[in-house]
Amino acid sequence: MSIPPPETILVDHARVSCDGASNIRGGASFTPAALGHPRIYLEIDEHGYVDCGYCDRRFVLRGGPADGADQASLPDISEGASI
């Protein structure tokens, strides 16, 4: 049994950014920036999701193969990793 990612965010684009402190694309910040990590850009591949290597947020492409799936059953995929 896998552990679900700490946070799953549905997105509309295959390229996303994550800084661990705010919502993507300039959304309101819910966590102080000092508690985040360097801003990185991630690309969602044919699996339909990608995990941030710093904070483990999972970004799921809306309408993609992972949308609606049991996230706990999917393996971690950091950008550039293969499963």
Backbone as CSV, one residue per row, in Angstrom:
resi,resn,N_x,N_y,N_z,CA_x,CA_y,CA_z,C_x,C_y,C_z
1,MET,0.846,-1.179,0.000,0.000,0.000,0.000,0.893,1.245,0.000
2,SER,0.614,2.170,-0.892,1.388,3.399,-0.987,0.763,4.493,-0.140
3,ILE,1.583,5.456,0.215,1.114,6.619,0.960,0.763,7.709,-0.050
4,PRO,-0.400,8.341,0.073,-0.762,9.382,-0.888,0.164,10.588,-0.761
5,PRO,0.351,11.338,-1.862,1.172,12.547,-1.776,0.542,13.528,-0.801
6,PRO,1.355,14.408,-0.190,0.816,15.324,0.805,-0.179,16.330,0.241
7,GLU,-0.030,16.663,-1.027,-0.945,17.632,-1.645,-1.041,17.307,-3.132
8,THR,-2.251,17.268,-3.655,-2.465,17.027,-5.080,-3.158,18.244,-5.662
9,ILE,-2.608,18.755,-6.754,-3.152,19.949,-7.398,-3.497,19.609,-8.841
10,LEU,-4.757,19.821,-9.221,-5.171,19.643,-10.613,-4.746,20.874,-11.412
11,VAL,-4.144,20.658,-12.569,-3.670,21.763,-13.401,-4.168,21.575,-14.827
12,ASP,-4.170,22.675,-15.571,-4.653,22.650,-16.951,-3.530,22.649,-17.986
13,HIS,-2.283,22.762,-17.535,-1.142,22.824,-18.453,-0.094,21.807,-18.037
14,ALA,0.620,21.254,-19.004,1.625,20.234,-18.717,2.879,20.816,-18.071
15,ARG,3.107,22.108,-18.194,4.270,22.743,-17.563,3.795,23.558,-16.369
16,VAL,4.336,23.242,-15.193,3.934,23.911,-13.958,5.171,24.363,-13.195
17,SER,4.966,25.293,-12.271,6.055,25.701,-11.388,5.641,25.426,-9.954
18,CYS,6.638,25.211,-9.096,6.383,24.954,-7.690,7.479,25.628,-6.879
19,ASP,7.078,26.326,-5.818,8.057,26.884,-4.890,7.787,26.416,-3.460
20,GLY,6.836,25.525,-3.306,6.542,24.954,-2.002,5.816,25.868,-1.044
21,ALA,5.593,27.129,-1.438,5.002,28.070,-0.504,3.696,28.664,-0.989
22,SER,3.475,28.700,-2.278,2.272,29.355,-2.794,1.595,28.454,-3.806
23,ASN,0.376,28.814,-4.143,-0.306,28.112,-5.221,0.409,28.406,-6.521
24,ILE,0.183,27.595,-7.517,0.844,27.785,-8.797,0.303,29.001,-9.526
25,ARG,1.079,29.522,-10.419,0.709,30.625,-11.300,0.211,31.853,-10.552
26,GLY,0.946,32.244,-9.515,0.651,33.505,-8.853,-0.545,33.490,-7.936
27,GLY,-0.985,32.334,-7.486,-2.117,32.279,-6.573,-1.761,32.835,-5.215
28,ALA,-2.744,32.944,-4.360,-2.532,33.480,-3.015,-1.611,32.551,-2.232
29,SER,-0.740,33.118,-1.449,0.186,32.342,-0.646,-0.481,31.938,0.668
30,PHE,-0.417,30.657,0.992,-0.974,30.163,2.241,0.128,29.793,3.224
31,THR,1.344,29.660,2.746,2.486,29.309,3.569,3.516,30.401,3.407
32,PRO,4.140,30.860,4.487,5.164,31.889,4.335,6.259,31.445,3.376
33,ALA,6.709,32.349,2.522,7.708,32.018,1.508,8.979,31.455,2.121
34,ALA,9.320,31.863,3.322,10.528,31.368,3.974,10.470,29.860,4.210
35,LEU,9.277,29.293,4.218,9.130,27.860,4.443,9.095,27.070,3.145
36,GLY,9.225,27.736,2.012,9.159,27.072,0.722,10.513,26.539,0.282
37,HIS,10.689,26.448,-1.038,11.938,25.980,-1.635,12.176,26.775,-2.906
38,PRO,13.334,26.625,-3.538,13.564,27.357,-4.789,12.480,27.028,-5.814
39,ARG,12.083,28.012,-6.594,11.067,27.784,-7.632,11.658,26.878,-8.709
40,ILE,10.941,25.804,-9.003,11.351,24.899,-10.066,10.190,24.750,-11.041
41,TYR,10.523,24.356,-12.258,9.514,24.121,-13.287,9.500,22.637,-13.600
42,LEU,8.299,22.087,-13.685,8.105,20.661,-13.905,7.272,20.444,-15.163
43,GLU,7.520,19.339,-15.845,6.787,18.993,-17.057,6.059,17.667,-16.820
44,ILE,4.750,17.682,-17.016,3.942,16.466,-16.876,4.077,15.665,-18.163
45,ASP,4.385,14.383,-18.026,4.588,13.532,-19.202,3.349,12.675,-19.484
46,GLU,3.551,11.577,-20.194,2.436,10.733,-20.630,1.708,10.047,-19.469
47,HIS,2.291,10.045,-18.268,1.615,9.451,-17.117,0.507,10.353,-16.580
48,GLY,0.568,11.639,-16.936,-0.478,12.571,-16.540,-0.254,13.259,-15.209
49,TYR,0.922,13.078,-14.599,1.226,13.736,-13.334,2.728,13.801,-13.124
50,VAL,3.127,14.677,-12.212,4.535,14.780,-11.817,4.576,15.223,-10.365
51,ASP,5.600,14.798,-9.646,5.769,15.153,-8.241,6.947,16.105,-8.098
52,CYS,6.797,17.081,-7.224,7.882,18.005,-6.920,8.911,17.256,-6.071
53,GLY,10.160,17.315,-6.471,11.223,16.638,-5.738,11.553,17.276,-4.401
54,TYR,11.145,18.527,-4.200,11.396,19.206,-2.930,10.292,18.945,-1.913
55,CYS,9.052,19.231,-2.275,7.962,19.211,-1.279,6.954,18.085,-1.498
56,ASP,7.133,17.289,-2.536,6.261,16.146,-2.838,4.861,16.510,-3.298
57,ARG,4.608,17.803,-3.587,3.307,18.128,-4.187,3.165,17.334,-5.476
58,ARG,1.968,16.871,-5.736,1.700,16.160,-6.989,0.842,17.057,-7.861
59,PHE,1.261,17.241,-9.096,0.512,18.019,-10.082,-0.084,17.033,-11.076
60,VAL,-1.414,17.039,-11.175,-2.146,16.112,-12.043,-2.797,16.913,-13.162
61,LEU,-2.553,16.493,-14.396,-3.122,17.165,-15.559,-4.607,16.848,-15.654
62,ARG,-5.417,17.888,-15.611,-6.870,17.737,-15.706,-7.219,17.039,-17.030
63,GLY,-8.000,15.968,-16.951,-8.403,15.209,-18.133,-7.361,14.202,-18.594
64,GLY,-6.210,14.153,-17.927,-5.144,13.213,-18.279,-5.375,11.851,-17.655
65,PRO,-4.461,10.895,-17.904,-4.646,9.533,-17.415,-4.687,9.397,-15.898
66,ALA,-4.107,10.339,-15.156,-4.098,10.244,-13.690,-5.248,11.015,-13.041
67,ASP,-5.987,11.795,-13.833,-7.107,12.564,-13.295,-8.202,11.591,-12.872
68,GLY,-8.570,11.631,-11.608,-9.604,10.739,-11.093,-9.069,9.415,-10.570
69,ALA,-7.782,9.166,-10.755,-7.187,7.916,-10.263,-6.947,8.009,-8.762
70,ASP,-6.828,6.862,-8.130,-6.463,6.807,-6.712,-4.987,7.190,-6.616
71,GLN,-4.705,8.408,-6.146,-3.338,8.922,-6.133,-2.414,8.074,-5.261
72,ALA,-2.941,7.444,-4.233,-2.123,6.599,-3.367,-1.612,5.368,-4.093
73,SER,-2.276,4.961,-5.171,-1.866,3.763,-5.896,-0.833,4.054,-6.980
74,LEU,-0.571,5.330,-7.258,0.378,5.706,-8.305,1.772,5.904,-7.722
75,PRO,2.804,5.436,-8.423,4.170,5.630,-7.913,4.584,7.099,-8.025
76,ASP,5.572,7.496,-7.222,6.117,8.838,-7.319,6.817,9.000,-8.650
77,ILE,6.585,10.138,-9.311,7.298,10.452,-10.557,7.836,11.853,-10.440
78,SER,9.149,11.963,-10.259,9.802,13.263,-10.327,10.169,13.482,-11.781
79,GLU,10.217,14.724,-12.203,10.507,15.019,-13.595,11.812,14.342,-14.008
80,GLY,11.791,13.708,-15.160,12.977,13.053,-15.691,13.120,11.616,-15.217
81,ALA,12.307,11.187,-14.276,12.394,9.811,-13.784,11.602,8.879,-14.692
82,SER,11.960,7.643,-14.703,11.199,6.672,-15.486,10.705,5.577,-14.547
83,ILE,9.536,5.023,-14.884,9.007,3.938,-14.047,8.794,2.709,-14.891
